[in-house]
Amino acid sequence: MTTNNTMTTLSEVTNFLNDAGYTIDFNLKQSYLECMSTHLKIFPGEFIVDKHYRFEGESDPADEAIVFAISCPKHNLKGVLINGYGISSDSISDEMIKALDERKH
């Protein structure tokens, strides 16, 4: 996926991804991703992290976030997962941690 290197805000990245077809909002659960609109559960091995973007707050660690561009060929879905990282990150299974690593194509 090609990106514009001038994107510096969370909204710029999410708008870019939406324009690129990543239109589903995912919610992170301990051992799966949930498709917010349909409540479909997507488990590790069923999705691929195509790209991720990190945002670090200049002075407040609570401003740290990561945006994942995720595709799920099994369900023909592409979407976005936004999550905090560092101190504010969610507790997830080791399998989910491995699944959220960006894969190189």
C-alpha positions, 0 to 999 in steps of 0.5 A: 500500500502506498501512502502519502508521507505528509500525513501527520494526524489520526484523521488524515490517516483514517480518511486516507484509508477510508478512501483506499477501501478500508471502510469497516471499523474493527474493535479489538477483543482479547482473542479476536477482532469484532466488526462493529457494524455486523458484530462478526468475529474475526480470529487470528489467521483470518485477517492480515495487517496490511499497514500500521501507523503510530502516533506519539503524543508530544508531551502526553503518553495518553495521546499515543495510538496505533492505526491498523489497516486490516484486510480479511479475505475470508469475509471480503472485508477491509477496515481500520482498528484504532488502539492505544499503545504503551500504558493505555493498550488493551490486554490481548492474547499472545496469538492476537499480538502475533496476528497484529504484526504487519506482514510483508508482501 
